[in-house]
Amino acid sequence: MNIIINNQVVFNQDEFTLTLVRQPESYIKLQPITSLVLSELLEKSNNTISREELLENIWVGRGYAPSNASLNNSIAAIRKSYYTLTNDELHLKTIPKVGYEFYCDKYIDNNNENEIPDVLENKKESRYSPSAYAYKIMNLLSLFSLVFLSLYFYFESVGFNEFKSKTYSEIEKIGICNIYGYNSFAPKKNFDNNIKKDLNFDECYGAKDGSSVDIYLDFNTQGGKYIFYTTCKNKKGENLEQCMNYKISHSTR
């Protein structure tokens, strides 16, 4: 008899095998006693079964002395085999001083015991379907990413608008660069020529195509350890500005 567990694994009771539904070449051979334990669990599935009942039905009922160690090993082998094939945990939980709680979706195929049935024809949707769980995780991750990106671009736009709303004073022009100062009432007077040594003005002597570069210097940082400034490139024929923020060490105090 073939029993399909959670639409993932086929349990062949006669051959003591667990076979992956979508990959029939992937299977695990169980010990006969382990196969008997799994059969008993499936018969009492979606319920709690005591250790005494398992020992009585499998060992004592067949004339053998009950063995807790053998039962423990069989339970561990069932869990490991199922996880090895599916990479999913089987809902087979130990209830201390009681027994085991075993829940699964099962489908018994009595029509053709020599072939693995096409469980896709079984229209009942499994609540243990790993694909449904995976889709939920993917949807949650996508939603989280979308929210994160939305917040990121929102705060970026707010920060840039606040920056663009500041009052600037032109300091001087170097090549294609227009240098402005803000956070100061007298930027020209306060502009330390030594700062020019720390700023990178190489791009100010570059393009000759009518492009320009605007450099906005924060005068609040002039006397500190670092200097903060923003560079915005204005390409000819384009309406967009490419702005970057910089923080550099100020070598001269």
C-alpha positions in Angstrom: 0.0 0.0 0.0 1.2 3.5 -0.9 0.5 6.3 1.5 1.3 9.9 0.4 2.3 12.1 3.4 1.7 15.9 3.0 1.7 15.6 -0.8 5.5 15.3 -0.6 6.6 11.7 0.3 5.2 8.3 -0.6 5.5 5.7 2.1 5.5 2.1 0.7 4.5 -0.2 3.6 5.5 -3.3 1.7 9.0 -2.2 0.7 9.7 -0.1 3.8 10.6 3.0 1.7 10.0 6.7 1.7 10.2 8.3 -1.8 10.0 11.9 -2.8 6.9 12.5 -4.9 8.5 14.8 -7.5 11.8 12.9 -7.6 11.0 9.2 -7.5 14.7 8.4 -7.8 15.2 9.9 -4.3 14.2 7.5 -1.6 15.2 6.1 1.8 14.9 2.5 2.9 13.6 2.2 6.5 14.2 -0.6 9.0 11.2 -3.0 9.3 10.5 -1.9 12.9 10.7 1.8 11.9 8.2 1.1 9.0 5.8 -0.5 11.5 6.1 2.5 13.8 5.3 4.9 10.9 2.4 2.7 9.8 0.9 2.9 13.3 1.4 6.6 13.5 -0.3 7.1 10.2 -3.2 5.0 11.3 -3.6 7.2 14.4 -2.6 10.4 12.6 -4.0 13.8 13.6 -4.1 12.7 17.2 -2.0 12.0 20.2 -0.8 8.4 20.6 0.8 7.1 23.8 4.1 5.2 24.0 2.3 2.3 25.7 0.0 1.9 22.8 2.8 1.9 20.3 4.8 -0.6 22.4 1.7 -2.8 22.9 0.6 -2.8 19.2 4.1 -3.2 17.6 6.2 -5.2 20.1 4.0 -7.0 22.6 1.3 -7.8 20.0 3.9 -9.6 17.9 5.4 -11.5 20.8 8.4 -9.3 21.5 9.5 -7.6 24.6 8.7 -3.9 24.6 11.8 -1.7 23.9 11.7 2.0 24.6 15.2 2.5 23.1 14.0 0.9 19.8 10.9 3.1 19.8 13.0 6.2 20.3 15.4 5.2 17.5 12.5 4.6 15.2 10.9 8.0 15.9 14.3 9.7 15.3 14.8 7.8 12.1 11.3 8.8 10.8 12.0 12.5 11.5 15.4 12.4 10.0 14.3 10.5 6.8 11.4 12.9 6.1 13.6 16.0 6.6 16.4 14.5 4.5 14.0 14.1 1.6 11.9 17.3 1.9 14.0 19.7 3.9 10.8 20.2 6.0 10.1 19.3 9.6 7.5 16.5 10.1 4.8 17.4 12.7 5.8 14.6 15.0 6.2 16.0 18.5 7.1 14.3 21.7 4.7 14.8 24.5 6.6 14.2 27.8 5.2 11.3 29.9 2.4 10.9 27.3 3.6 9.9 23.9 3.6 11.6 20.5 1.5 14.1 18.6 1.4 13.4 14.9 -0.4 15.5 12.4 -0.2 15.2 8.6 -2.2 15.2 5.4 -2.3 11.6 4.1 -3.7 10.1 0.9 -4.0 6.3 0.6 -3.7 4.8 -2.9 -5.1 1.3 -3.2 -5.5 1.3 -7.0 -1.9 0.8 -8.2 0.6 -0.3 -5.6 3.4 -0.6 -8.1 3.6 3.0 -9.1 3.8 6.3 -7.3 0.5 8.1 -7.8 0.3 11.5 -9.2 -0.7 13.4 -6.0 -1.3 16.5 -8.1 -4.6 14.9 -9.1 -5.6 15.1 -5.4 -7.4 18.4 -5.3 -7.3 18.7 -1.5 -4.9 21.5 -0.7 -2.4 20.5 2.0 -2.0 22.9 4.9 1.6 21.6 5.1 2.4 22.5 1.5 6.0 23.9 1.5 5.3 25.9 -1.6 2.5 27.8 0.0 4.7 28.5 3.0 7.5 29.6 0.7 5.2 32.0 -1.2 4.1 33.6 2.1 7.8 34.2 3.1 8.6 35.6 -0.4 5.6 37.9 -0.3 6.5 39.2 3.2 10.1 39.8 2.1 8.9 41.6 -1.0 6.5 43.8 1.0 9.3 44.6 3.5 11.7 45.5 0.7 9.1 47.8 -0.9 8.3 49.6 2.4 12.1 50.0 3.1 12.8 51.4 -0.4 9.8 53.8 -0.1 10.9 55.1 3.2 14.5 55.4 2.0 13.6 57.5 -1.1 11.1 59.5 1.0 13.7 60.6 3.5 16.3 61.1 0.8 14.0 63.5 -1.0 13.1 65.3 2.2 16.7 65.7 3.1 17.6 66.9 -0.4 14.7 69.4 -0.4 15.8 70.8 3.0 19.3 71.1 1.6 18.1 72.8 -1.6 16.0 75.2 0.5 19.0 76.7 2.4 20.3 80.2 1.6 23.6 80.2 -0.2 26.2 82.8 -0.9 28.5 82.5 -3.8 32.2 82.4 -2.8 34.1 82.2 -6.0 34.3 80.3 -9.3 37.2 77.9 -10.1 37.2 76.5 -13.7 33.7 75.1 -14.3 33.0 74.9 -10.6 30.7 77.4 -8.8 31.6 77.4 -5.1 28.8 78.4 -2.6 28.8 78.6 1.2 25.9 78.2 3.6 25.3 78.2 7.4 27.3 81.5 7.5 26.4 85.2 7.1 29.8 86.1 5.7 31.1 83.1 3.8 33.7 85.0 1.8 35.2 86.5 4.9 35.2 83.2 6.7 36.4 81.1 3.8 39.7 79.7 4.8 42.0 79.4 1.8 43.6 76.3 3.4 40.3 74.5 2.8 41.0 74.7 -0.9 43.9 72.4 -0.3 41.6 69.8 1.3 38.9 70.0 -1.3 39.2 68.1 -4.6 39.0 70.6 -7.5 40.4 68.3 -10.2 36.9 68.0 -11.9 36.7 71.8 -12.0 39.3 71.8 -14.9 37.8 68.9 -16.8 34.9 69.0 -19.3 34.7 71.8 -21.8 31.2 70.9 -23.1 29.3 73.6 -21.2 28.7 71.4 -18.1 29.2 72.9 -14.7 29.7 71.7 -11.1 28.2 73.4 -8.0 30.0 72.9 -4.7 28.1 73.7 -1.5 30.4 74.1 1.5 29.0 73.9 5.1 30.7 76.6 7.0 29.5 75.1 10.3 32.1 72.5 9.8 35.0 74.8 8.8 36.6 74.9 12.3 36.0 71.3 13.2 37.8 68.0 12.6 35.9 67.3 9.3 34.6 69.4 6.5 31.2 68.6 4.9 30.4 69.6 1.4 28.1 68.6 -1.5 29.0 68.4 -5.1 26.3 68.6 -7.8 27.1 68.0 -11.5 25.0 69.7 -14.1 25.4 68.1 -17.5 24.5 70.3 -20.5 21.2 69.4 -22.0 20.0 67.6 -18.9 17.6 68.8 -16.3 18.8 66.4 -13.6 21.6 67.1 -11.0 23.9 64.4 -9.8 24.7 65.3 -6.2 27.1 63.6 -3.8 27.9 64.3 -0.1 31.5 64.3 1.1 33.2 64.3 4.5 36.9 65.0 4.6 39.5 65.6 7.3 40.6 69.2 7.6 44.4 69.2 7.7 44.9 72.9 8.8 43.3 74.4 11.9 
